Amino acid sequence: MTDRSASTLVRVGNRQLRLSNLDKVLFPESGFTKGEVIDYYHRVAPVMLPHLEGRPVSLKRFPDGTAKQGFFNKNAPANTPYWLRTVTLDSPHSTKGRDTVRYLLLDEPAALVWTANLAGLELHVPQWRVGPRGARRGVDRLVFDLDPGSPAGLAECAQVAMLLADVLAADGLTTYPGLSGGKGMHLYAAVAETPPKRAAEYAHRIASALEQRHPDLVLTQMAKEQRPGKIFIDWSQNNGPKTTVAPYSLRGRPRPTVALPLTWDEVEHAEDLGPGFEPGEALDRIADRGDIAGPVLRDGPALPGG
């Protein structure tokens, strides 16, 4: 995985892949190359793949690097190898007017390497899975995306995360925090499978209640003119069509940061986290601690009233 030639054949498990342009810089601020992106995804695969299992993947690709705007790629490319699993689903909310979309399902290290070779830096997934025959299942985890409006920052995100965790704990839900890899944080909770509409309604109700209690800190509306100094809780990512960047995904920013799970002790001391973790730091943490977000993959409790 260290060959930096223009094009080379590598073996990942029992798959043979041709990789290209490994020296190309994709993160201009740090000089992080496509070859290093591929190496990261190969090494993080053991902890990342369980978070992708059964979830249709939308790639955000940056073939010209993060200095230029990337684009979302939901439909499996024409050159998708025969062995890489896909699932075709109805797409009533498609912005391109498609009736269906053929999504990628990434379930082995070679699949992650192949998407990284497309400069698929970000991997976005829904909060539901598909069954063995490709049918949509219910939402099995909630996510709250906490986005700070300047001058609020990570410390305020951490404050809101802890408030949310307390409210959810009162309903029997255990939460798992993480950095989004951008400016904010994510908060996950495993739940028993439930229809996306019901999951989104519950998340909206929880976020709105917190907004009413802490109007100077919490906001649940997207309007940017209302956001300075507050934390926007995006509860809508629990809706069926919505996706969230997956745990351990890179982010398409000037330097390579990772959507990285955290401990609650780290959240309580968010001021010590700095500007985020880069791939090498993330891999070192994983080597020391394993997947600290692993419990969110287990079966969760039913939502209240269900």
N, C-alpha and C positions, 0 to 999 in steps of 0.2 A: 504493500500500500504506500510505498515511499517513492516510487518511480515518478519523476517529474518530466518525462519526455512528452512531446507534443501529442502522441497517441500511443497507447500501450494496452496490451491485453493483461488482465488480472483474473485470478480465480478467487471467488468469494463463496465459501462453502463448495457446493458442487456446480456452481454457475460460472461461466466464463463471460467476462464483460470487457468491452473495449471502452477505455476512458480517453478523453481528449482534453487538450489545452490545460494541462494540470498546473502550469506556471502562471496562468492568467490570474491577475489580482482582482478579487471580487469585493474586497473591503478596502477601499483606498486609504482610509485613515491609518490602518495598521499594516497594510501590505499582505493581508491574509489571502491566500490563494485558493483556487478551486481545488487543487490537490489536498490542501489542508482541510477544506470543507468536507471532501470525500472521506478523508481519514477520520475526521471527527465523527461523522455519521456511522462509519464502520465500527468505531470503538464504542459509541454510545448505544448501539443497537440492542444489546442485551437488556438494558433498562427501558429503552424507549419503545421497543416494539410492543410490549404488553399494553401500553397506553394507546397504541394505534390499532390493536387487534379488532377486526370486524368493523372498523369505522372508515367510511369512505373518505379518502384524502383529497383535499384541494391544495395544490401547490401554489406558492407564490414564488415566481421565478425571476431571477436577476441575471440574465445571460451577459449583460454588459456591466455587471457589477452594481453595487448599491449607490454609486454616484448618479445613476440614472434610475428612473422610475421602473419598478418591477410590474409584473402583471400576474393575475390569477389564472391558473390553468386547472380547470375542473375536469374537462374531458380528457380521457387517456390519450396521449399522443399516438399518431399512426404507427410509430415505430416501437410501441410497447412490446417487449418480448413475450413470447407465447406462455412462458412459465409464470409471468407476473399476474396475479389474480386481479380481476376487475369485477365490477357489479354495475349493471345498468338499472337506473332508477328513474321514475317519473320526476320531471323538473318543472312543476307549474310556476315556480318563481324565477325561472332563468331569465337573466337580463339579456340574453342573446336569442330569446324566443325558441329555445329548444324544447321539444316535448320530453326528451329523455337525455340523461347524461351518463356516460360510461366512466365511472369513477375507478381510481386505483385503490386496491386494498394491499397494504404493505405488511407482510407477515414474515419476512425473512431478511437477514442482513443484506443480501444481494439486492433486494428491492430498494432499500434505503440508499445503497451505493449508486444504483442506477438513477434514482431521482436526483441525487446530489450531482451526478454528472450532467444533468439537465440544468444545473444551477438553480434547482429547487431548494432555495435556502430555507423557506418557511413552510411548515406542514400544518395545515388547518384541518380540524376534524369536528364533527357534530358530537352532541352529548348522547347519541344513541348509536347502536350497532345494527348490522344486518345479520340475519340468521344464516344457517348453512346453505339455504336455497336462495339467498339474496333478498328475503323479505325484510322490511324495516321492523325493528323491534322498538320498544319504548325507551324513553330516556332513562339511563341508569346512573347518571351523576349530574348534579347541579354545578353550575359554575357562575361565579360573580366576578366580573371584570372591573377592577377599580382603577379609574383613570383620573389623575390629578390635574386640576386647572391651576396654572401658575398664579401666585407663588407657592401654592401647596405642592408638596412633593411626597417622597417615599414615607416620611415620618407620619404624615396625615393619612396616607394609604394604610399604613400599619394600624393606626388608631381605628380606622373604619373596619379593617379586617377583624380586629379583636372584638369590636362591637357586634359585627355580624356573627362571629363564631359563638358568642354568648347567646344570641337570639336563636340561632340554629340548634345549639346544644339543648336549649329548653324544649325544642321539638324532637329531641332524640337523634339529631344528626351530628356526626363527627366531621370536622372540617380540616382541610389540608391546604396550607398556604403556599404561595410561590411567587417569584418575580415573573413578570410578563416578558422580560427581556427588553421592554421599552421603558416607559416612565413609571409604570404602575405595578399592580399586583393582581394575581388571580387567587380565588378561593374556591376550592372544590369540596363537594360532599357526595359520598356514594348514597344512592337511594334505590329502593326496589323499583323495577321497571314501571314506568307510568307514562301516559300519553304526553307528548311534547307540550300541548296546549295547557294541560294541568300543571306541568312542571314550570312553565313560564309564568302562569298565573300565580303560583305559590311564590316563586322568586320575586315577582313584581310586588306582591303583598308584603313580603319581608323587607324589601328595599324601601318601599313607600313608608312603612311604619318607622323605619330608622330615619328616613328623611324628616318625618313629622317630629320625631324626638330631638333631632340634631340638625335643624334647618340651616345653621351657620356652617356646617361641615359637609353635609350629604346632599346630593342632588340625584334625581332619577330621570331628568329630562336631558335630551341631547343638546339643547340650545347653548351655543358657546358663550353668548353674552351673559349667561347666568352662572358660568362655571368658574370665574377667577376665585382662587382661594378655597375651592370646594373639591370634593371627591365625587365624581360621577360614577354611580354604580350601574353598570350595564347588566341588567338582569335578562335582557332579551335574547342573549346567546343560548338560552335554553329552549327557544323555539325550534321547530323541526328544521327549517331551511338554514339556520344560522350555524356558524362554525367558530371555533376558538383555536388559536395557535396551540399546538400540542405541547405537553411537558417535554423538555429537553430539546425542543426545536431551536435552531438559530433564528435570529431576527435580521431583517434586511436593513440594517442601520450602518452608519459610517464605519463603526468597529463591530466585530462579531460578538454580540452578547447572546445569552442563552435564556430561554424560558425555564427557570430552574426552581424546583421545589425547595422550600425552606422549612426549618423547624420553627415552632412557636417561640422558642427562646430568641432566635434570630429576628423574628418579627418584633418582639418586644424591644429589641435593640437595633431597630432599623437604621438609626443614624450611623451605625458602624458598617453598613453594607456597601457603601461607596456607590460607584456608577454602574454596578452590575458585574456579573461573572462572565468571563470569556471562556472559550471551549476548553483550554487546558486546565483552568481552575475548576470548571464543572467536572471534568473527568477525574481530577484529583479528589474532589469531594465524593464522587461516586465510588472510587476505589476505597475510600475510607469508610463510607457510610452505607453504600448500596443505594437502593431506590427508596428514599424516605417517604415518597408518595405512594408506594406500593399498596398500602391499605385501601386507597380509594378504588382499587380494582376489585375489591371484594364486594359481596352482596351487601347492600345497605338496607336500612329500614324503610317501610312505607311512609309516604308523606302523610302528615297529619290529616285526619278526616278521610283517608283512603282505605 
